Amino acid sequence: MAVANFPALQFKTCDIFGKCFKFLPLQNRNLFVKTLVVEARANTRTESAKIRNRRMLKKFNGTPRRPRLSVFCSEKQLYAMLVDDKNKKCLFYGSTLQKSIRDDPACTTIEAAKRVGEELVKACVDLNINEISYYDRNGFARGERMQAFEIAIANFGFLPR
């Protein structure tokens, strides 16, 4: 059998349907126009407390003789640490959750925060620490627990009155 070579037939859409249609490619069919939204940058006074705190930690580092006092205040509790940043050690840790602070006699979290401050002062006397390099509140506002803690350590001379 002989195989005949015929040239390939080429049709345009105009020839088949009678009218020329222009088809858009599939990716361009669904055009969504997104509006440009320009937002102003936040005011520096209202910037994130964590961002401010990270920037301050670059400037103030604790040493064994002048540690950094870091205080974290959750919704119900207060945690305080004396940190030696050069040797990466925690010299003192106290919280309102500790049974030694909370139990004798039983007290509220505000009274426990005051006791944490008193325990911190006792630890500073034992470690011969007379001043701190930086009081790090981690951007937290001074609530009732924080104020009770600050009063206890201000009597020792860590904070200006």
C-alpha positions as CSV (number, residue, x, y, z in Angstrom):
1,M,0.0,0.0,0.0
2,A,1.2,3.4,-0.8
3,V,1.1,6.1,1.7
4,A,0.2,9.5,0.3
5,N,1.6,12.6,1.8
6,F,-0.9,15.4,2.0
7,P,-0.1,18.8,3.3
8,A,-1.7,19.4,6.7
9,L,-4.9,21.3,6.6
10,Q,-4.8,24.5,8.6
11,F,-8.0,26.3,9.5
12,K,-8.5,29.6,11.2
13,T,-11.4,30.1,13.6
14,C,-12.8,32.6,11.1
15,D,-13.1,30.0,8.4
16,I,-15.0,27.6,10.6
17,F,-17.4,29.9,12.5
18,G,-17.7,32.7,10.0
19,K,-16.7,35.4,12.4
20,C,-13.3,36.0,13.9
21,F,-13.2,35.6,17.6
22,K,-10.3,36.8,19.7
23,F,-9.8,34.5,22.7
24,L,-7.9,35.8,25.6
25,P,-5.4,33.4,27.2
26,L,-6.7,31.7,30.3
27,Q,-4.4,33.5,32.7
28,N,-5.6,36.9,31.5
29,R,-9.3,36.1,31.6
30,N,-9.9,36.8,35.2
31,L,-8.5,40.2,35.8
32,F,-8.7,41.4,39.4
33,V,-7.8,44.9,40.2
34,K,-6.3,45.4,43.6
35,T,-6.5,48.8,45.1
36,L,-3.4,50.3,46.6
37,V,-3.6,50.9,50.3
38,V,-1.1,53.1,51.9
39,E,-0.9,53.0,55.7
40,A,1.0,55.4,57.7
41,R,3.8,54.1,60.0
42,A,3.0,53.9,63.6
43,N,3.9,56.8,65.9
44,T,7.2,56.2,67.7
45,R,5.4,56.8,71.0
46,T,3.0,54.0,70.4
47,E,5.5,51.5,68.9
48,S,5.6,48.0,70.3
49,A,7.0,47.7,73.8
50,K,8.9,44.6,72.8
51,I,10.7,46.4,70.0
52,R,11.6,49.2,72.4
53,N,12.8,46.7,74.9
54,R,15.1,44.8,72.4
55,R,16.7,48.1,71.4
56,M,17.4,49.0,75.1
57,L,18.9,45.6,75.8
58,K,21.6,46.4,73.3
59,K,22.7,49.4,75.4
60,F,22.4,47.9,79.0
61,N,24.0,44.7,79.9
62,G,24.4,43.2,83.3
63,T,27.7,42.3,85.0
64,P,28.2,40.3,88.2
65,R,28.6,43.5,90.3
66,R,25.9,45.5,88.4
67,P,23.3,43.0,87.1
68,R,20.2,43.8,85.1
69,L,16.9,43.5,86.9
70,S,14.3,42.0,84.6
71,V,10.6,41.9,85.6
72,F,7.8,40.1,83.8
73,C,4.2,40.7,84.8
74,S,1.6,38.3,83.5
75,E,-2.2,38.8,84.1
76,K,-2.0,37.3,87.5
77,Q,1.6,36.8,88.6
78,L,4.9,38.7,88.8
79,Y,8.4,37.2,88.0
80,A,11.7,39.0,88.8
81,M,15.3,38.0,87.8
82,L,18.7,39.5,88.4
83,V,20.7,38.7,85.2
84,D,24.4,38.7,84.6
85,D,24.5,39.1,80.8
86,K,28.3,38.7,80.5
87,N,28.4,35.2,82.0
88,K,24.8,34.5,80.9
89,K,23.7,33.6,84.5
90,C,20.6,34.3,86.5
91,L,21.8,35.5,90.0
92,F,18.3,35.6,91.5
93,Y,14.9,34.4,90.5
94,G,11.7,35.1,92.4
95,S,8.0,34.9,91.6
96,T,4.6,35.3,93.3
97,L,4.0,31.6,92.6
98,Q,6.8,30.4,94.9
99,K,5.4,28.6,98.0
100,S,8.1,30.1,100.2
101,I,6.8,33.6,99.4
102,R,3.1,32.8,99.1
103,D,2.4,30.5,102.1
104,D,3.7,32.1,105.3
105,P,1.1,33.6,105.9
106,A,-1.2,33.3,102.9
107,C,-1.5,36.5,100.9
108,T,-2.7,38.1,97.7
109,T,-0.6,38.5,94.6
110,I,0.0,42.2,95.4
111,E,1.4,41.3,98.9
112,A,3.4,38.4,97.3
113,A,4.9,40.9,94.8
114,K,6.1,43.0,97.7
115,R,7.6,39.9,99.3
116,V,9.4,39.1,96.0
117,G,11.0,42.6,96.2
118,E,12.1,42.0,99.8
119,E,13.6,38.6,98.8
120,L,15.4,40.3,96.0
121,V,16.9,42.8,98.4
122,K,18.0,40.0,100.7
123,A,19.7,38.2,97.8
124,C,21.5,41.5,96.8
125,V,22.9,41.9,100.3
126,D,24.2,38.3,100.2
127,L,25.8,38.8,96.7
128,N,27.2,42.3,97.7
129,I,25.3,44.0,94.9
130,N,24.7,47.7,95.6
131,E,23.3,48.9,92.3
132,I,21.7,47.5,89.1
133,S,22.7,48.4,85.6
134,Y,19.2,48.6,84.2
135,Y,15.6,48.1,85.5
136,D,14.0,46.1,82.7
137,R,10.2,46.1,82.9
138,N,9.9,44.5,79.4
139,G,7.5,47.3,78.3
140,F,4.9,46.5,80.9
141,A,2.8,49.2,82.5
142,R,3.1,49.8,86.3
143,G,0.1,48.0,87.7
144,E,-0.6,47.3,91.3
145,R,1.7,44.3,91.5
146,M,4.5,46.1,89.7
147,Q,4.1,49.1,92.1
148,A,4.2,47.0,95.2
149,F,7.4,45.3,93.9
150,E,9.0,48.7,93.0
151,I,8.3,50.1,96.5
152,A,10.1,47.2,98.1
153,I,13.2,47.6,96.0
154,A,13.2,51.4,96.1
155,N,13.6,51.3,99.8
156,F,16.9,49.5,99.3
157,G,18.0,52.2,96.8
158,F,17.7,50.4,93.4
159,L,15.1,52.8,92.1
160,P,14.8,56.6,92.4
161,R,11.8,57.6,94.5
